[in-house]
Every structure is written in C-alpha cells, then in structure tokens.
Amino acid sequence: MTPTTPNATGLLGTAVTAHPLLEPADHSQYLLHNKNEILFVLRSMLASADNITIHFNDGRDFLLSALIAVDDAGITLDYGSNPEMNQRALAADRLFCVTSHEKIRIQFLLHGIRQIQDNGRPAFRAALPDTVLRLQRREYFRLTAPIARPIKCRIPAGADNKTVPAATEANVIDISGGGLAVVVPPAGLAFNTGDVFSSCRIELPDVGIIVATLQVRNIFEVTLRSGAQVTRAGCQFSNLPGPMLTLVQRYIIKVERERKAREAGVT
C-alpha cells in the first residue's frame, strides 16, 4: 500500500489532508488480519457514523463517505456528493479509506467498489478489506514544520551513498518519530522509492541536530498555493538511535507547546 495525499492546501503551501496516509509496513504490529476483529472495528465505525475519506488515483482524487452497512460479505458506503468523483472512484482499482474512531486512526484498502441501490438510493459496495490498520494517535502524530522557522535536511550523498556533485539541502514538510517528508529539490539529487540516504543532518531549531539514515517510502506530486507542482518524498528513519529520537520528540513537544500558547494569547 503506497501512502498518498489529496490536493488540499495546508501549511508550507503543500497539498495535505487531515488524514495523511500511512505506510502499513511501518506499523505492522497494529495491522488486524482476523476477520472477526475487522468486522468488530467496521461495525463500531458504523455505529458511530464516522466520516471516511476515500483516496484513489494515486492520491489525485478523494471523496468523503461513511459506512451504511457491514456484513460478513462486505461493506456498503454512502455515495459522495460529487458525481464526477463518484464515477472516478468506481473506475479505480485501489481505494484507501481513512478515518478516526474514538481518537484511534483507522485505515484500510479496498480493491475496487461497485454501485448498488440501497433503499432506493445509490451507494458503493465493496468486499471486506483483507487487513485494517488500527493505530492510536500517539503512535502516528506528525508535526507540520513551521513556516517561520523551517526545518532543513542536508543530504551529503546520493542513494546508498553514491557520489553526487554536492550535498543537497531539502525543506522538511513534516516530521514524526518515525520519519519525515521533504520537498524534493528541483536539481542535484534524484529520489526514488526504496532509496537509502545515509548520514542526513536534520536541523531542529532551538533543539539540536540529528543525524539519521532515511529510506524513501513514497513519492508523489503536490500543488503549492501558487499553483506550481513540486515533488514530495516521504522518508522513514532507519534504526534511529534513542538520543536522536528523544530530540525529535522534544522538538515536537516544543513546537506544539508554542502553538498552544499563541492560540491562548500567551507571549
């Protein structure tokens, strides 16, 4: 499953969503495989009428929906409000569903949907997902990098330490204890899914510098407020040492505390 993000503008002017997709391989211990467990989670979502964001077409499109029926054979989802997006969703062969249920992140993949009639109204029907990712917020919280004091990631060498003309500096879009996302520089270094970059230096303002190995997990295009297209690379930390992880967590706590203080009007 490849994480993607629909075209909704957020901080730094990049396209983000309230539910950025996660790479299940990074959180395999939270994947549910048992059918009864999957049905329990889906029925809980149905009872709570949780809104679901459905991503498809490599993150270029998305629509909002909700479960209206769950049974042993599959699930029924509410039709979206946009007829064009509904038709695009019906033509897609992979659809990524994301929601939050009782402050717990839920994500799963559907291998295609079809149109049915439910009580005289159009609806989507799909087979039960093979797995469901169920993840508490503290495990996946990702901080959007502040615009005023951006985070810089300096990559001294190419993938697997292949030589490049010079070190490359990339702007960090967001960061968590598991990794970060950067805007791929227009020149100097190519990014490909699976590439590994060693000895990357990430400057965390007022906290310190961490040195980490990054593995590229996903790449896709996003749209800036200006309308320009840039490439976003989601990267995972590989065996990040404990002291470095502590710095990341300290930075996230610091920025969040400052944000809350500003919202409360405290200087």
C-alpha positions in Angstrom: 0.0 0.0 0.0 1.5 3.3 -1.1 0.7 6.4 1.0 -0.6 9.4 -0.9 -2.1 12.8 -0.2 -5.0 14.6 -2.0 -4.9 18.1 -3.2 -5.9 20.2 -0.2 -3.6 23.0 0.8 -2.0 23.2 4.2 1.0 24.8 5.9 4.1 25.4 3.8 1.6 25.7 0.8 1.8 22.0 0.1 -1.2 19.7 -0.6 -2.1 17.8 2.6 -5.1 16.2 4.2 -6.4 15.9 7.7 -5.7 12.1 7.4 -2.3 11.7 5.6 -2.0 8.0 4.6 0.4 5.8 6.5 2.6 3.0 5.2 1.3 -0.2 6.9 4.7 -1.8 6.7 5.9 0.8 9.1 3.2 -0.2 11.6 2.8 -3.9 11.0 2.2 -4.6 14.7 -1.0 -2.6 14.5 -2.5 -4.5 11.5 -5.6 -6.6 12.1 -5.8 -9.7 9.9 -8.6 -11.7 11.7 -12.0 -11.3 10.0 -13.9 -11.1 13.3 -11.6 -8.3 14.6 -12.0 -6.4 11.3 -15.8 -6.8 11.4 -15.8 -5.5 15.0 -13.9 -2.4 14.0 -16.1 -1.7 11.0 -19.3 -2.2 12.9 -18.0 0.2 15.6 -17.4 2.8 12.9 -20.9 2.2 11.5 -22.5 2.7 14.9 -20.6 5.9 15.4 -21.3 7.2 11.9 -17.7 8.1 11.4 -16.8 10.1 8.4 -14.4 8.3 6.0 -12.0 9.9 3.5 -11.6 7.7 0.4 -8.3 8.3 -1.6 -7.8 7.0 -5.1 -6.0 7.5 -8.4 -2.6 7.8 -6.6 -3.8 10.5 -4.3 -5.0 12.8 -7.0 -8.7 12.3 -6.1 -10.7 11.8 -2.9 -14.2 11.9 -1.6 -16.0 11.8 1.7 -18.2 8.9 2.7 -19.5 6.8 5.6 -20.4 3.2 6.3 -24.1 2.5 5.9 -24.0 -1.3 6.2 -21.5 -4.0 7.3 -21.9 -7.8 6.9 -19.8 -10.9 6.6 -19.6 -10.5 2.8 -18.6 -6.8 2.6 -19.4 -3.2 3.3 -21.8 -0.6 1.9 -20.6 3.0 1.8 -22.6 6.3 1.2 -22.3 7.9 -2.2 -20.2 11.0 -2.4 -21.6 14.4 -3.1 -19.6 15.0 -6.3 -21.0 12.9 -9.2 -17.7 13.2 -11.2 -15.6 11.9 -8.2 -18.1 9.1 -7.7 -17.5 7.9 -11.2 -13.8 8.2 -10.9 -14.0 6.1 -7.6 -16.0 3.4 -9.4 -13.3 3.2 -12.0 -10.4 3.0 -9.5 -8.9 -0.4 -8.7 -7.5 0.6 -5.3 -9.1 2.9 -2.8 -7.6 3.9 0.6 -10.1 4.6 3.4 -9.1 6.6 6.4 -11.0 7.7 9.4 -10.6 8.4 13.2 -12.7 6.3 15.6 -12.7 7.3 19.2 -9.4 9.1 18.7 -7.9 6.0 17.1 -6.7 6.0 13.5 -8.3 3.5 11.2 -7.0 2.8 7.6 -7.8 0.1 5.1 -7.6 -0.7 1.4 -10.5 -1.6 -0.9 -9.8 -3.5 -4.1 -12.4 -1.7 -6.2 -16.0 -0.7 -5.5 -19.3 -1.0 -7.4 -22.5 0.9 -7.5 -25.7 -0.6 -5.9 -29.1 0.7 -4.8 -29.6 0.9 -1.0 -33.2 1.8 0.0 -33.7 3.4 -3.4 -30.5 5.5 -3.3 -27.1 4.9 -5.0 -24.4 3.5 -2.8 -20.9 1.9 -3.0 -20.4 -1.8 -2.3 -17.0 -3.4 -1.6 -15.6 -6.7 -0.3 -14.3 -6.7 3.3 -10.7 -5.4 3.5 -8.0 -8.0 4.0 -6.4 -6.0 6.8 -7.2 -3.0 8.9 -4.6 -0.6 10.4 -5.7 0.4 13.9 -3.4 3.0 15.4 -3.6 5.2 18.4 -2.8 8.9 17.8 0.4 8.9 19.9 1.9 6.4 17.6 1.5 8.3 14.4 1.3 12.0 15.3 3.1 14.0 12.6 4.1 17.7 13.1 3.8 20.1 10.2 7.0 22.1 10.1 6.6 25.8 11.0 6.9 28.2 8.1 8.6 30.9 10.2 11.5 28.6 11.3 11.7 25.8 8.7 13.5 22.5 9.2 16.4 21.8 6.8 17.6 18.3 5.9 21.1 18.1 4.5 21.8 15.0 2.4 25.5 14.6 1.9 25.4 11.8 -0.6 23.1 10.0 -3.1 21.1 6.8 -2.6 23.2 4.2 -0.9 26.0 6.8 -0.6 26.6 7.1 -4.4 28.5 10.3 -5.1 26.6 13.4 -6.1 28.2 16.7 -7.2 27.5 18.4 -3.8 25.4 18.0 -0.7 21.7 18.6 -1.2 19.5 20.6 1.2 15.8 19.9 1.3 13.0 21.6 3.1 11.2 19.4 5.6 7.4 19.4 5.3 6.5 17.4 8.4 8.3 15.2 10.9 7.4 12.4 13.4 9.2 9.9 15.5 9.1 7.5 12.5 10.3 9.7 9.7 9.8 12.9 7.8 8.7 14.3 4.4 10.7 16.7 2.3 10.2 18.7 -0.8 12.5 17.1 -3.4 14.9 19.8 -4.7 14.4 20.5 -8.4 18.1 19.7 -9.1 21.1 17.9 -7.6 19.7 14.6 -6.3 17.1 12.1 -7.6 14.7 10.5 -5.2 13.2 7.1 -5.9 11.1 4.8 -3.8 13.4 2.5 -1.8 16.4 4.8 -2.0 18.5 5.0 1.2 20.3 8.2 2.2 22.9 7.9 5.0 24.3 10.5 7.4 21.5 13.0 6.7 21.7 16.0 9.1 18.3 17.5 10.2 18.4 20.8 11.9 15.7 21.2 14.6 15.6 24.9 15.6 16.4 25.5 19.2 16.7 21.8 19.9 19.7 20.4 18.0 20.8 18.4 15.0 20.0 14.8 14.4 22.0 12.5 12.1 19.8 9.8 10.5 19.6 7.3 7.7 16.5 7.9 5.6 14.7 5.4 3.4 12.3 6.8 0.8 8.9 5.1 1.2 6.7 7.1 -1.2 6.9 9.9 -3.8 4.1 12.0 -5.3 3.3 15.4 -6.7 1.7 18.1 -4.6 0.4 21.6 -5.5 1.6 24.8 -3.9 -0.7 27.8 -3.3 1.0 29.4 -6.3 -0.2 26.6 -8.5 3.3 25.2 -9.0 3.8 21.4 -8.8 6.5 20.0 -6.6 7.5 16.5 -5.6 7.1 15.3 -2.0 9.1 12.4 -0.7 8.0 10.6 2.4 11.0 9.1 4.3 11.3 6.6 7.1 14.1 6.8 9.8 16.1 3.6 9.7 17.3 2.5 13.2 17.2 6.0 14.6 19.3 6.0 17.9 17.4 6.6 21.1 19.1 10.0 21.8 18.2 11.2 18.3 14.5 10.1 18.7 14.4 12.0 22.0 15.5 15.2 20.2 12.7 14.7 17.7 10.1 14.2 20.4 11.5 17.2 22.3 11.2 19.4 19.2 7.6 18.2 18.5 6.6 19.0 22.1 8.3 22.4 22.0 6.5 23.5 18.8 3.2 22.2 19.9 3.5 24.0 23.3 4.4 27.2 21.5 1.4 26.9 19.1 -1.0 26.3 22.0 0.5 29.3 23.8 -0.1 31.5 20.8 -3.7 30.3 20.4 -4.2 31.1 24.1 -2.8 34.6 23.7 0.2 33.9 25.9 3.5 35.5 25.0 
